């Protein structure tokens, strides 16, 4: 079984998506390092997931104050006995180096508001409030400098101790008051002026306004221009995107990105009663995660949670050391590499690339016949190394035979293939020049867009097609009223042309007959906007665990909703033939439209948008079709839906003459919308069709 995914663009393309403050050298150092240590260490470490003698099984242990309902003064008293005498910054740096990690990111302040550094903003810190009187950020910064390891800092935008912050909530995504925002800026200033060079500022949680996000982003780069800012500062103000906790994207992204993972999904900080199992099994699990992330072009941040006395849990140390031993043997396949050039995910494992080398990492399941085949037109295999029975190239195909011994539970093997030239990213498919170019047959280029932790998703920033047609001179654009007035950039074989969709001639959609069935609503449910791009649902199988479908009569409705709620609307449409149908849809903070189980479009609406209406062109198949809207509410007290056929079933036709003829028979065409709020905002051109 092969699953389609999109490869990451070259490092220089990604640098263009990073704010200009970041130097190319600083970005490459961050991007090529691939693997770093995350440390969750604070007052919560002293409690170890236990309150009043009982394990707190709900939620992450670093948030025990919230999940156990502990009074703030009771929790604060933990500082009176917090004396981590076993915390040895040099030993932690040595462990990171042995593990193959190139940098360390430590929690300077988590949601509880307790600072692990000496600060003038509050005495609720490790120097002033504890018997140890230590600045742990300073100790680690000095150790990193001695050990040649870069230092990054985690900073929670949520603060349960600051009087002017919103109170503790279950989702940790409250709005940030003006006083709280100024308080955060003071602490960030201290961190970026008192601890030497900082490689990344890892913001977390809270819901900043766009202006607050911009101010924090600008502050970081004013103080340290080469400090990378994480996406969780919100509102697309970032240098690298961060996936949800312990999560990985469906495919590569056209932006710098990172997956943060803990050794145990249940917690990030130390949990004394955690069942740990086999260190080898865990090492292989996290090594496969590292390989997967890197093969898709990302960076991997793996967390440890020291005990309350500051010592590293031996199990966690053993896991990291085993991964480090593998990297000492195979690090060439990880460090400084780019994403796989292929558009498929192989069951046998993963691929990374560097210069003229491909690294085949056998992290999956051995093929039944032991054979691996790669199509590399334009490349000649020079040499293959690793545990191979035989290899050869026949035409454009490289064929490898891998013995059973190459796959084992003990370790993961790597094959190195050297070619005469770099193996460039491969097109997903090549279309005939007579084909109609649509979002359905395009290669989507993805970034990552967000308001905050819950309101983030893989956004489509452009569409790309590879076609065969001799001497391409002109294009015909077909679009709906939804796109009219937008300015787009069409790029043909690297030559861009700007087109305003404003001169098209209306023409009717050649539609047949459709019958619209009953309408059903399910919700509320899941709070996270990011979700798989396919959905399976019917009346007996609702998309929400505790939800059920309820018949609704209205084409459009509005109703009360809580923060972080999702609803689904389902409607069956029967068509007498395959045809396009233009519909009007609407939602509040965000929307996703599925047709017959596959996502057609997905985007967040503008910040604090209460309701937005748009048109969607549905390519219906003959017979029964299922249309599903996913309605996302993040901020508002009400949400709603709209789904109905558009009153006018028409599109617009516009001719575009290219500034120069695209010679040859093979062409790459990309399209994106111009003038969007950020390079990560969804391009919203799923209705656009192109005729050659």
Number of C-alpha atoms within 10 A of each C-alpha: 6 9 11 14 19 26 27 27 20 14 20 12 13 20 19 12 18 22 18 13 15 19 14 16 10 14 22 16 14 23 24 19 18 26 27 25 27 26 22 24 25 32 28 27 25 24 25 23 28 19 15 8 8 8 17 18 17 14 15 18 26 26 20 24 23 22 16 18 12 13 10 13 9 10 18 17 13 15 22 11 14 23 19 20 11 13 19 17 20 18 15 21 27 18 19 25 21 19 24 25 26 22 24 27 25 24 23 27 24 25 23 24 21 24 28 23 25 22 18 11 13 16 14 21 25 25 18 18 22 20 14 16 15 19 18 23 23 18 16 23 26 17 21 21 15 11 15 14 20 22 27 25 23 20 26 21 28 29 25 21 19 17 10 15 20 19 14 18 12 10 13 23 22 19 18 21 16 12 12 19 19 14 18 20 16 14 19 19 17 16 24 20 12 11 16 14 17 21 23 24 24 23 22 23 23 25 26 23 19 15 11 21 23 17 14 23 22 16 16 22 18 14 14 20 17 22 25 26 26 24 30 30 32 29 26 25 28 24 26 28 27 25 22 19 13 16 14 19 21 15 21 27 28 27 26 28 26 26 23 20 25 20 20 17 11 15 23 24 29 26 28 17 12 14 8 11 9 11 17 18 13 21 22 20 14 21 22 20 20 22 24 23 25 30 30 27 30 30 28 24 21 24 24 24 25 27 24 26 14 20 17 20 15 11 15 18 17 18 22 29 19 21 24 22 14 18 19 13 11 17 14 17 25 25 20 19 26 27 26 28 23 23 20 18 19 19 15 17 20 24 28 27 27 19 14 16 23 23 24 22 23 24 26 14 13 20 15 7 10 16 16 16 13 12 15 19 12 12 20 19 19 14 13 19 12 13 17 16 13 12 18 15 17 10 12 14 16 19 16 19 17 22 16 15 10 19 18 13 9 9 17 18 19 22 20 20 18 20 18 13 14 17 22 17 17 18 18 20 13 16 18 14 18 11 13 14 23 19 20 15 17 21 23 22 22 25 24 27 28 26 26 22 25 21 23 26 25 28 25 26 25 24 24 23 22 24 21 18 17 14 14 20 14 16 15 15 19 22 22 22 18 18 23 15 12 15 17 19 17 23 17 21 14 12 13 15 15 15 17 16 20 15 13 18 12 16 12 10 15 10 17 13 10 18 11 14 13 11 19 19 21 21 22 20 17 16 17 18 28 22 14 12 16 12 14 11 14 12 12 8 12 18 21 17 10 10 16 17 20 13 14 14 10 13 13 14 14 14 9 9 19 14 16 21 20 24 24 24 23 27 20 19 18 17 21 15 14 13 17 18 21 22 18 17 22 20 28 25 25 24 24 21 22 21 22 18 16 17 19 20 21 23 24 25 18 15 15 14 14 18 19 17 13 15 19 23 21 18 16 23 17 15 13 16 19 18 20 25 25 22 25 30 29 26 22 18 12 15 25 22 25 21 25 16 17 16 9 11 18 19 23 21 19 18 15 14 12 17 11 12 13 20 13 11 12 18 21 16 19 20 23 22 22 16 11 13 11 14 20 24 24 26 21 18 24 20 23 20 17 19 15 17
